[in-house]
Amino acid sequence: NERGNEKAITPHDGQLRLIDSDAIGTALGKRFLNGYVTVTESKPADADQLSVVLPPPPDEGPHLSYAVQWFLFTAITVIGMFFLIRSDIKAMKRAKADEARDEAPEATDDDE
């Protein structure tokens, strides 16, 4: 049994890259013996050349959604930081105003 990436040993559209009888048996719901058989002779004869297996067409796959997700995380972080900083500034101003009010002498009737 060959070992490798799970995608390489799991049959997909009747094709696989590595031979793993356990994985093939699991995928097909059958029990297989360890090993494989090769064709030494074929009637009618096989084609002189191997048939071309085209790769799947390139596409964005999950990458576009991940990119959008990370841009949203970035936006949420920037907006959140803005609100946190604004809240801290307001709290500091409020604390200074409270401190100034506490330090200021209270007006009494004698001061008039």
Secondary structure, 3 states (H helix, E strand, C coil): CCCCCHHHHCCECCECCCCCHHHHHHHHCCCCCCCCCCCCCCCCCCCCCCCCCCCCCCCCCCHHHHHHHHHHHHHHHHHHHHHHHHHHHHHHHHHHHHHHHHHCCCCCHHHC
